[in-house]
């Protein structure tokens, strides 16, 4: 595993990291790593399509060939108008 040194951390941010590490029973380094992982996951989720994330989680094993074909066909269809509840 690699190491990284972060310089110039704002004192308020350092206090926040220290308090969060204490609350979660982690070292300061482990807490910083956990926060970096969460931030990276949020950023990655913002650029991924939900369907792609779902497929990555469950894979094709849970879909029949017909279901996969129907999903692919629906992606080529124009969006429908929202329903009117009035």
C-alpha positions as CSV (number, residue, x, y, z in Angstrom):
1,X,0.0,0.0,0.0
2,X,1.2,3.5,-0.8
3,X,1.6,6.4,1.5
4,X,0.6,10.0,1.0
5,X,1.4,13.2,2.9
6,X,-1.1,16.0,2.8
7,X,0.2,19.4,3.6
8,X,-1.6,22.6,4.4
9,X,-4.7,21.2,6.0
10,X,-7.0,23.8,7.4
11,X,-7.0,23.6,11.2
12,X,-10.8,23.3,11.3
13,X,-10.7,20.4,8.9
14,X,-8.1,18.7,10.9
15,X,-10.2,19.1,14.1
16,X,-13.2,17.7,12.2
17,X,-11.1,14.7,11.1
18,X,-9.8,14.1,14.6
19,X,-13.3,14.2,16.1
20,X,-14.7,11.9,13.4
21,X,-11.8,9.5,13.9
22,X,-12.4,9.4,17.6
23,X,-16.2,8.9,17.2
24,X,-15.6,6.1,14.7
25,X,-12.8,4.4,16.7
26,X,-10.2,4.9,13.9
27,X,-6.8,6.4,13.6
28,X,-6.6,9.8,11.9
29,X,-5.1,8.1,8.8
30,X,-7.8,5.5,8.7
31,X,-10.5,8.1,9.0
32,X,-9.0,10.2,6.2
33,X,-8.9,7.1,4.0
34,X,-12.5,6.3,4.8
35,X,-13.6,9.9,4.0
36,X,-11.6,9.9,0.7
37,X,-13.2,6.6,-0.3
38,X,-16.7,7.9,0.4
39,X,-16.0,11.1,-1.5
40,X,-14.6,9.1,-4.5
41,X,-17.7,6.8,-4.4
42,X,-20.1,9.8,-4.5
43,X,-18.2,11.4,-7.3
44,X,-18.1,8.2,-9.3
45,X,-21.8,7.6,-8.7
46,X,-22.6,11.0,-10.0
47,X,-21.2,10.1,-13.5
48,X,-22.5,6.5,-13.6
49,X,-25.9,5.7,-14.9
50,X,-28.1,3.9,-12.3
51,X,-28.7,1.0,-14.6
52,X,-25.0,0.4,-15.1
53,X,-24.5,0.5,-11.4
54,X,-27.3,-2.0,-10.9
55,X,-25.9,-4.4,-13.5
56,X,-22.5,-4.1,-11.9
57,X,-24.0,-5.2,-8.6
58,X,-26.2,-8.1,-9.8
59,X,-24.7,-9.0,-13.2
60,X,-26.5,-10.7,-16.0
61,X,-27.1,-13.9,-13.9
62,X,-30.3,-12.6,-12.5
63,X,-31.9,-11.7,-15.9
64,X,-33.2,-14.0,-18.6
65,X,-32.2,-13.5,-22.2
66,X,-35.6,-12.2,-22.9
67,X,-35.4,-9.6,-20.1
68,X,-32.0,-8.4,-21.3
69,X,-33.4,-8.0,-24.8
70,X,-36.4,-6.1,-23.5
71,X,-34.1,-3.8,-21.6
72,X,-32.0,-3.2,-24.6
73,X,-35.0,-2.5,-26.8
74,X,-36.5,-0.1,-24.2
75,X,-33.3,2.0,-24.3
76,X,-33.9,2.7,-28.0
77,X,-37.5,3.8,-27.4
78,X,-38.3,7.5,-27.0
79,X,-39.3,8.7,-23.5
80,X,-43.0,8.6,-22.7
81,X,-44.9,11.6,-21.5
82,X,-45.5,11.6,-17.7
83,X,-48.9,10.5,-16.6
84,X,-51.6,13.0,-15.9
85,X,-53.2,12.6,-12.4
86,X,-55.5,15.6,-12.8
